[in-house]
Amino acid sequence: MTKEWIRSCLWLGACVSAAAGQVSKPGTGTVTGHVICVDTQRPARFANVMLFGVPASVSPAMPKTDSTDPAALEAAMKSAVSAISAVTYVQTQTAIDGSYVAESVPPGDYYVLASVAGYVQPRSLVQAAIDSGEDVTKGVTGIPIVHVSADRASEAEVTVSRGAAIEGHVTWDDGGAVNGAMVQVEATKKDHKDLPPQFAMMAVGGGLNGLLGVTDDRGRYRISGLAPGDYTVKATLQTRTQMSMQRGR
């Protein structure tokens, strides 16, 4: 982000003054900054920003199983919930000038994640780090870390890079368009590893961008914000659904 760009925001001073006047709860800190698009050098407007507590450790990903044993499923779910609940996260949104303010942030170290439609999602950056063997408790390539201290303000600037996209059509065997099909992409790397449960909350900030798409009335779909790589594409369609409503007595 250049000084010229900052000066060009005529009312940026008012935004900074407003942020400075906001006070976090005693014992917590405030984080401010901007999200900038690398390809345009323009602000990412109304982007989702999440401060994601750097985990002290990561748990193994939940094993994929077709087991219907209630006890086994309950144990796996409890383990995942315990891992997720140990992570602190704060979510906010950028303004029209790409600035953001996160208040009442508990002290600690946080990854600063920004999710913008069409740009590489934080989940993909973490996935790439895990697949390459990085220690995600110490840092992730492409994601800044901010240290938050009690009763102090910190700053973290974030950039997002344009991602790739996969688009196409889903049709029946007779050529007719399939409407409402769920299209999912999945990396085909041989060393691909599932994300630890600690990072499950990243979907809250970015939704399902870069993961899922739904076909329209012409059977078209488009999934954007993908990191470079090879992917498999799968389409599923829910059938035989039923819903009913009964009049109260």
C-alpha positions, 0 to 999 in steps of 0.5 A: 500500500503506497503513501499516495493511495493513503493520501487519496482517501479524502476521508481516511483521517475521519475513519482513523479518528473514529477508530481511535475513539473506540475503546476495547474492554479493559484487559483486551486490545484493538487491531486495525489495518487495511486489506488490499488487492494485490492485482489492482492495488485497491482496497478490498471493500466489505471483506471478511477479516478474522483474527484467528488465534495461533494454536499452541498445537494441532490435532490430527484431522478427523479420520474418514470413516463410514462407521455408524457406531454412535459411541465412535461418532460421539467420541470423534465429535467431542474431540473435534469440538474440544479442539475448536473451542480451544481457539480464539477468533474475532471476526470483523469486516472492512469498510469501503476504504478497505480499513478494518477495526477489531475491538476487545481482542484477548491478548495473544498472537493471531493470524490475520485472515482476509476473505474476498470473493475471487481471491485465494481463500485463507483456507487454501493458504493454510492447506498449502502450508500443511501439505508442504510440511510447515509448522502452522503453530509458528507461521503460515506463508502469506498470512500475517501474524499480529501480537495483541497486548492488553490495553494497547492498539496493534496494526496488521496490513493484509493483502489478497491475491487473485485466485483461479477459477473452475467453471463448466456445466452439469448435464443429464445423459440426455443433455438436459441441464441439471439445476441445483446440483452441488459442485465440489472441488478437491485438490488431487495432490498425493501429499494432500492432508486434511486440515486439523480441526483447529482450523475448522472455524476458518469457514465462518469468515470465508463461507464456502468460497473456493470450495463449493458451487451450485448450478443455475437453471442452465446447469452452469457453475463457477468456483473461484478463488482457488490456489494454483494446482490440480483438482477433481470436480464432483457434482451431487444432487439431493433427491427424494426430499420431503418436508411437511408442516402440520397445523397446530391443535 
